[in-house]
């Protein structure tokens, strides 16, 4: 049995022996938090390096894409001049469908350029339900396949890997012409390049053989009926070559990577401040423990 005088001393000794264990647990938690913050900082810095590199690559590709776009517009504007002079108008048939060719690509990480194109296509189909789809690129194909899969008659993959060529457009036009349905109108929906920061979903008319033949001033061009099908396919390939929004995609990717790099920089600054504050708190806690221990040993 312990005397009453010895009991307070025993309690004090037990409290002193329990205090270091609690402090050790707290310090371990602080060190774990520091390691977690440091690991997250390292991850964000690596992501920032990747986004900056992708921005540089997109900027380089954008220059090439703008040059190719300028050259392709010459083909498209020539076709448009012919149809404007002939006063060609799209045909209207009550029982005939309209084919919409949606121009996107297979690659992502370029902001909302593909989702914006899908929204514009859905809006058009709500206004014109008697419409079929031909989709270029896997991105819009996946998005439109969930809502308008039954209307999708044709799709193409491998789009957007490099600057579009006329041979690519001609191959797509060949497959579109081979579709069994006799469409009253063929429309191309693409992202029109306004400037390096802006693009907008635009509909371009690709006239059918019937529409070209019924043009009021078509006879002035003295085109034989035998080559009319070739003219229609050639004008469709011209329009597709003009309408491929490769420059818009590279511009959107550059802007998206620029924004991602800025956001990563902001996150690095915030986590660096948090890391410094946590480390300072740990150092302050350790100093308090040392001073408290020294004072307790002097009192003892």
Secondary structure, 3 states (H helix, E strand, C coil): CCCHHHHHHHHHHHHHHHHHHHHHHHHHHHHHHHHHHHHHHHHHHHHHHHHHHHHHHHHHHHHHHHHHHHHHHHHHHHHHHHHHHHCCCCCCCCCCCEEEEEECCCCCCCCCHHHHHHHHHHHHHHHCCCEEEEEECHHHHHHHHHHHHHHEEEEECCCCCCCCCHHHHHHHHHHHHCCCCCCCEEEEEEEEECCCCCEEEEEEEECCHHHHHCCCCHHHHCCCHHHHHHHHHHHHHHHHHHHCCHHHHHHHHHHHHHHHHHHHHHHHHHHHHHHHHHHHHHHHHHHHHHHHHHHHHHHC
